[in-house]
Amino acid sequence: MSKILKKIWNKIKSYWMWIVAGIVGLVAIISSFGSLFRKTSANKIQDKIDDNEKSIERVKGQTQEVKRQKREVKKELDDLKKEVKKTETKKKRPGRPKKSTSDAKKNIVNKTSRRKKKK
C-alpha cells in the first residue's frame, strides 16, 4: 500500500502547480459568481427600499390631505352648529312683537270704528 501512495505522491509532486492553480481558479470563479448574485440582490433590495420610500411619501401626503379635510369639515360643522343655535333662538322668540296697553287700546278703538262704519 505504501508503494501505491508513493506513486500517487510522485504524480502530485510533478503536477502540484497545476493542482494549486485549479483550486485557486475554482475559488475565484465561485467568488465572482457570488459577488454577481450579491450585487443583483443588493440592487433589488435598494429598489424595494426606494419603492417603500415613495409609498411612504404618498401616504404622508394622503394623511396631510385627510387632516386638511378634517379641519374643513370641523369648520363647516361649527358654522352649521351656529346656524342651528340661531334658528332655535328664533323659534323660541314669539312671532309678533309685544304691544303696550296703549297700542292695544288704539287697536280696539280702530276695530270698533271700522265695524260701525260697515253697518
Secondary structure by P-SEA (a helix, b strand, c coil): caaaaaaaaaaaaaaaaaaaaaaaaaaaaaaaaaaaaaaaaaaaaaaaaaaaaaaaaaaaaaaaaaaaaaaaaaaaaaaaaaaaaaaaaaaaccccccccaaaaaaaaaaaaaaaaaac
